[in-house]
């Protein structure tokens, strides 16, 4: 993952075209995700 650490702070809502999924949208609820890469290779990244 690049960057190796980040905070994603965007509102998410259900996707009306695929209700089992979510998307970023102006009517969405507040969502904040913080991640940090612990290790990675060419195929996978282990996140905390």
C-alpha positions in Angstrom: 0.0 0.0 0.0 1.2 3.5 -0.8 1.3 5.6 1.2 2.6 3.3 4.0 0.2 4.9 6.5 -2.8 7.2 6.2 -6.1 8.4 7.5 -9.1 8.1 5.2 -11.9 10.5 6.4 -14.8 10.5 4.0 -18.6 9.9 4.3 -19.8 6.5 3.0 -23.3 5.4 1.9 -24.8 2.3 0.3 -24.4 2.1 -3.4 -27.9 2.1 -4.9 -26.7 0.1 -8.0 -25.3 -2.6 -5.8 -26.8 -2.4 -2.3 -24.4 -4.9 -0.8 -21.6 -2.4 -1.4 -20.7 1.1 -0.2 -19.4 4.2 -1.8 -18.2 7.7 -0.9 -21.2 10.1 -1.1 -22.3 13.4 0.2 -25.3 11.9 2.0 -23.2 9.3 3.7 -22.4 8.8 7.3 -19.1 9.9 8.7 -16.4 7.2 8.4 -12.7 7.4 9.4 -10.2 4.6 8.7 -6.6 4.7 9.9 -4.1 2.2 8.6 -0.4 1.4 8.8 1.5 -1.1 6.6 3.3 -3.7 8.7 4.8 -5.6 5.8 4.3 -6.1 2.1 5.4 -7.9 -1.0 4.5 -7.6 -4.7 1.1 -9.2 -4.2 -0.1 -8.5 -0.6 0.2 -6.0 2.2 -0.4 -6.7 5.9 -2.1 -3.7 7.5 -2.7 -2.6 11.1 
